[in-house]
């Protein structure tokens, strides 16, 4: 089962360096915030490559910290934009937003106790 945030795997990725992980977590919640209206603007203008790249940024950030659900739903959404298969766009976007918001919430909780 995928986790919202797998802290053990994230710590393994950074060789147990809690300060480095804290920096990655801070970046996930502070560097750039996902905005579905910005994504839909790109999509409605027909710029599917930019829409896919926009999602890719957040999916990649989620992978770096092992926010597994967010990374998986982000991959599905990115794939839809890259392939042009947008029949399920509303569903995929809703899933990604839910998973992203859960990940942000979990990161904020974990971050307070990390360092």
Phi, psi and omega in degrees: 000136179284145180256159174296314178210118179263092185296324179297313178295322179297318178294322176299318182301324181258023179053038176076006181282097185297323180294321177295316177298319178301320178296318177296319178296317178299320179295320180300319182266346187241338186290316185201137181254134179296133180229106183298330180293325176294319178296315181293329176297315177298316181296312182291338176279355179088006182271072184294327179295316178292324177297316179297319179295322178299312179294321181304320179304311184286323177298315180296319178297321178295320179296322181300330183251008181061043168274081195297315181296317179296317180296319182291314180290329175294321177297317179297318180292315178300315180301321179298316179293319181293325182271344183080010178271087189255017181300326182255022185304314181300315179296312182297319179295317179298318178297314181297315179301317179298311182294321178297312181295322176297318181295316179300315180299314181295318179300316179298320178295311183293321184300325180296334184254355188286312181230000000 
